[in-house]
Amino acid sequence: MVDPLTQVKYMTTAAPCVNRIGEVVRNGNKDKALGKVVDIQEYIDSAPSRST
């Protein structure tokens, strides 16, 4: 997703897939960083991350 005002790219993953804000989300092989978690919203089971 891209914020239309700031043009910052974001991705969303399930909240159980991350442990804390600031954690780096990696691809399935763990060899490429995809983004850093910027928020965790457990009630809607999401963890928005700012893409790198």
Helices and strands as residue ranges (DSSP letters): E 10-13, G 15-17, E 24-26, E 33-37, G 42-44, E 47-51
